Amino acid sequence: MLNDQGRPTAPVRNGDDSDTRGTFTGNRALAQEEALIFEIGRVGTTGVDIEEPTAFAPRLGGLARQDGIGLPGLSEPEAVRHYVRLSQQNYGIDTGLFPLGSCTMKHNPRLNEALARLPGFADIHPLQPLSTVQGALALFDELSRWLRELTGAEAIALPPKAGAHGEFCGMAAIKAAIAARGEAATRTVVLVPDSAHGTNPATAALLGFSVRPVPARADGTVDAAAVAAALGPDVAAIMLTNPNTCGLFERDVRAIAHAVHEAGAFFYCDGANFNAIMGKVRPMDLGVDAMHLNLHKTFSTPHGGGGPGAGPVALSGRLAAFAPLPYLKQDGETFTLVEDEASAREAGAAPLGRLTAFHGQAGVFVRALAFMLSHGADGLRQASEDAVLNANYIRASLGNLMSVAFDRPTMHEVLFDDAWLKGTGVTTLDFAKALIDEGYHPMTVYFPLVVHGAMLVEPTESESKASLDLFIATLRDLAHSALAGETERFTGAPHYAPRSRLDETRAARQPVLRWAPPP
Amino acid sequence: MTDIRYTKDHEYIRIDDGAVATVGISDHAQSALGDVVFVELPEIGRVLKAGEEAAVVESVKAASEIFAPASGKVVAINTALEENPAIVNEDPFGNGWFFKIELADAGELAQLLDEAAYTDYIRDLA
């Protein structure tokens, strides 16, 4: 159960002294250093003119705060500069190619943003009377229709706010369905292939299931026979990602689904990699019962520093009745929301409960539907085809230099291992860090765990051939350098970033999670 | 020669005296894991079956389960690892031990790899 972790990290100063002697301000030309807001803000300063409250009788009793809370205050230009400077230190898909495997870092078309800013979407509140937000609800319904069409699902649960939340929703629906059959006490195991995203076993565990791993075959895919052997009357579901985290299509998926259903269990598919098959395969046709869709991956909405994402869940006919509250209902021309369990049960549903206060990430829904409508059915299909083509172009262009983990055409991402680095003194981590010096965000490293020293590259369909060619040329130059024994380019990398190699070990062992004023 | 045995998952088990044995991870394991940042140990008194998940070791990049190499009852845990998990990297066979178990059946150890077999095994992995 061990994987290679690369070089133990240690803090490395950037370059020699002449490089770090620095300037009077600490800035380097127009690259600005920026202090924490607590260090530059002043208590009592504010950017807005608020009237002093007149005397009032607090009703908090003994709970009233005695002292100020010490929030830093900034003038408006100071606040703007602070956040703009921080944003300039960030690297995003708007900065450059972002090959982070398994994350589908595709371009968010500006048309999405224009539509999401329309006041009818941007300036509404979830507690407004429903009669005043019919347009937004109609958009939710249209989004749901597109997602049903793409997946073959019976119902779409819109509330989940991210992929892992979607997994939780789908697995909770499966748990509810099993409980409804009276098998809650006996079906307590979830099968998870060992190439799965870490969120899969975590989701199963959070819902009270125990996890039974299914080993991968030598070719990186899941063996239907191994699944069949792991199945039994105690199994509630399998959680499978297709294409899987090695970027390979699970060819036995129908046989696996058949075996899972024969054994009375459900098939959860992790939709993280839907960008490879959008418009090509309807997952429900493969026997899937539930699958989340990462709108922030496949449908181009921003990942936004961990949020806001959205992870609606496609549910098959066997699970549709268990969809969470609230859900949309259409009466003639009017949309309403079914908000409470009693009304849902009256209508014959058996909702698993409520996952969010409101109905999901409305702004993300607008962007995702804008992406779908602007591409059309044929455009979505082509987006997937181009994503797969781009990944295979990278594989074909680097496969004679770096070692591909599985020597066969890949889906939307391509997986390399570190066999080609053997004996060079350069690890996967060093190689990834050197890519930062070249101005690229690194690929995903050391995942999936089933491959030694993994490097997982996902270019998405957003990149032009010129962009891919430059990226490939960069990787080839780095690879030649590593193979030629130029280890200093790698072991201390990044050399040119504002901060060099960070001490990840110390950060994990002695985390400082709360800022305190210097003594 | 010390009586030390290994699993293919890179745990070691070493008989201390009679029925009590010490469990940890091999030098190869700590090296492959990289800097260990967290160790979760079993509770004293817990009865483990061979192959059962007994502890968790987390390094900078990943968390791995530690499986009981043999059946028995946990009689001691190395609480020093909770404060300073780096000992696992520094001294895996000494101060970096994980827990001690009272063996249910010392005969189980015969099924594990001895020093020579384990050395061959990790050479083949490399």
Interface residues (C-beta under 8 A of the other chain):
Chain A: M1 L2 N3 D4 Q5 G6 R7 P8 T9 Y446 L449 E504 T505 A508 R509
Chain B: D9 H10 A29 A32 L33 G34 D35 V37 F38 S59 V60 K61 A62 S64 E65 F67 P85 A86 N89
